[in-house]
Amino acid sequence: MKQNKYDDAAFFDKYAAMARSVEGLSAAGEWPAFQAMLPPLAGKYVLDLGCGYGWHCFYAQAQGAAAVTGVDISAKMLARAQQAPGAERISWRQAAMEDYHPESGAFDVVLSSLAFHYVADWPALCRKVVQALKPGGSFVFSVEHPVFTAAGTQAWHCDDEGKPLHWPVDHYFSTGRRETCFLGESVVKYHRTLTDWLAPLFALQLHVNGLSEPQPSTHLLATVPGMQDELRRPMMLIISVSKPA
C-alpha cells in the first residue's frame, strides 16, 4: 500500500501549521529557484504530481494555463485545496502518483514539489511522465537533496546545548528505503544519489535544462530562526528537463 501520512489527523494538523502550509509559495525557501526553472505556462496543459494544497496548481492557473490537473493521494490535502478561490477551474484527482495514469501526450508541463522521494520506483514514474508529455514538453521537479537524505536521520548532530555541529552524511551509496522522522512522526522516504535521480532522465533521452541546489532567500534568512543553518548543507534539489520535440 502506498504511504499516506497526510490523512492521519494528527500528522495533517502538524503539517497545516507549517509556514509553507499557511503562507503558500512565499514561505517556501526553494520557490524562487523553482519558479525560475518553469517554462512559460500561458496556454499550457499542466499536471502537478503530489499537488498537496495546490499552491503550484493555482500559480499555473494565475499564469494563464489552459488547463491544470492536480494529483494527490491525500483526501485531506485535496479537500483543503478545493476550498481556495478558483479551485473549481482545476481538475483534482485523488490517487497515488504511481497509480495515476494520464493520457499519452496530454500535458505540456509536468511539475512536482517535494514528493518524489516518497516513491519507491523512480524510473517507472519517469517513464509515465515522459509518456504523458507532449513533444517538447517540460518536466520540472524538486526533491530532498541526496546529502539531506543519505544518513536517514535527517537531523543535525548537536552538542550538549542543542547547537548544530554538523549534518551527518553516511551510507550515501546505500540507496533505497529510509525510515525517518518528520513532524514527530515516522515517515518512509527513499534515498537516491544524484546519479540515481538523473540516470533515468538520460535513459529516456530527455534534455537537461537546469539543475539547482536552492538557498533560502535573504528575507527568510533574516526573519526565520535557525534559517542560517540551511546554508551549511543543501536540503533540496531542483531538476528541469524537456522531452525532445
N, C-alpha and C positions, 0 to 999 in steps of 0.2 A: 504494500500500500504506500502511495506517495505521502510524504510528510506534510502535515497541515497544522502547524502550531498556532496559526493565526486565528483559528476558530475556537481555540481554547480561551474561555472568557478572561481568565487571569492574565494570560500572556497578551491577549489583544489589548486589554486595558493598559498594560505597561507600554506597549508599542504606541498606543494612541496618545500617550503623554510625552513622547519624544518630540523634540523641537521640529524635526522634519515632518512629523505627522500633523502637527498643529499649524506650522507656518508654510509648509509646502516647499517648493523648489528653492526658495530664497534661503532656507535654512540648511540646504544640502550643500556641504562644502565642495563636492565634486561637480555641482551643476554648471558653473561657468565653463569648465572644460568640456563637459558632456554636450552642452548647448553648442559650443563652437565646432564640435565634430559632426553635428547633424547636417544633413543636406537641406536645401530649401524644401519646405513642406507644403507650400501652397499648391492646391490641386492634386495632392498625392493621396494614395490609399495607404494608411498607416496601421501597423499592427504592433501592439505593446504586449510583450510576454511577461507575465508576473507583474501586472499593472498596479496591484495594491490599491491605494486610494485614487488612482487615476490621474495623478499630477501630470505625468507626461502626455497622457491622452488629452487632457484639457489644454495643455500647451500646444499640441499639434492642431487641435481644433481652432485655437486662437490664431494660429499661423495660416489658417485658410485651407487646411487639409480637406480633400474631397470627402473622405470617409475615414473614421477611426474605429478600430476594434481593440478592446482591452480584454485580456485573458488572465484570470487568476483562479487559483484553487480554493481560495477562502471566500465563503459566503459573507462573512463579516466585513472583509475588505471591500467587496463589491457593493454591499449594502451601503457602506459609508460613501463610496464613490458616487452612487446613484442619487445621493442626497444633494449633490452640488449643482449649481445652476448650469444648464447646458447638457446635463448628463443624458437627457432623453435623446440627444442627437448623436450619441456614441453607442456603438454596439458592444454590449458586455457579455462575456462568456465565462461561466464557471467551469473550469477544467484545469487539471494539471497540465503544465506545458507539454509534457511528454505524451499526453493523451489527446491534445488538441490537434485536429487535422484540417488545416486551411486548404482551400482550393489551390491548385497549381497555378502559379503566376498571378496570384490575386493582389499582391501588395507591391508598392513602390519602395516602402521603407518598413523594416522590422527593427524595433528597438527593444531594449530591456535594461532595467536598472537594478543591479544588486540582487539578481535572482538565480543566475545560472550555477552558482556554487552550491545550490541545493539539488542539482540534477546529477544523477549517477552516470548517465551515458551521454557525455558531451558530443562525441562525433555523430551520434544518431540525431541529436537535436539540430546540429549544424546542417545535416542533410535535409531535414524537414524545413528549416528556414530557407535554404537555397531553393528548394522546390517551390516554396510559397512566393519567392521574389520574382518580379518581372525582370526581363533582361535589363541590365544597367541599374537594378535596384540596390539600395543601401541597407547594410546591417550594422547597427551601432549598439554597443552594449557595455555595461560596466559590471565588474565582479570584484570580489575581495582579492587583493593582491597576493600572489604566492608567498611573499615574505610574511604577510599577515596570517595566512592560513597554515603555514608549514608545521609548526610545533603542535598546533591543535588547541593549546590553552587559550589563545587569543587574549592574553593578559600580559601586562608589564611585569618584569621581575623587579620587586621593590625592596627598599631597605626596611629596617625595623620601624621606621616612622611613616612608611607608606609612600615614600618618594620613589618614583620610577627610576631604576638604574639602567635597564636595557630591555630590549624586546627580544625574547628568545627565538632564534631561527634554528630549527633542528628537524631532522628526518625530511629534508627538503625533497629528496628524490624518492621517498617512500610515499607515493601518491595514493589517493583514494579517500576513503571514509574517515572523517574526524568527528568525534563527539565533543562538542564544545559548549560553553555557557554563554547564552545571550539573554539579556534582561532577566537574569537569575534563573533561567530555565535551561534544561539540557536540549540541545539542538544538533541535528546531524547535518554536516556540510561535507563537501568534497574538495580536498586539496589537489591542485594541479600545478605543475611547473609552468613557467612561461612558455616553454616549448609545447606542453600539452594543450594550452589554450590556443596556440597559433597553428599547430600542425594540421588539425582537421580543416582549417580555413584554407591553408595552402593546398591540401589534398583536393579540395573542391575547386581549385583554380580561382579563388577569389582574389581581388586586388586589395592590398592593404593601403588604405587612405591615411590612416593615422593611428598613433598609439600614445596614450598619455598616462602618467602617474600623477594625478592631480594633487595640488597642495591647497590647504584652506585659504580662503580669501583673507585679505588684510582686515576686513571688518570682523570676520569670525575669530581671527587670531587676537583681536583687540577686545572682543566682547564675551567670548565663551571661555570659562575657566578650564584650564588644562589643555586648551587647543594648541598651545605652543609645542606640546609634546608630539603632536601629529606631524611635525617637521622632522622628527627623528627617524621615522621609517615610513615607507609607503603603506597606505591602508587599502587603496583602490587602484584598479587598472581599467582603463577605458580603451576599447578597440573599435575602429571603424573600418569596414571592408565593403566592397561592392561586387556585384555579380557582373561578369562580362556582358556587354550589350549584344 
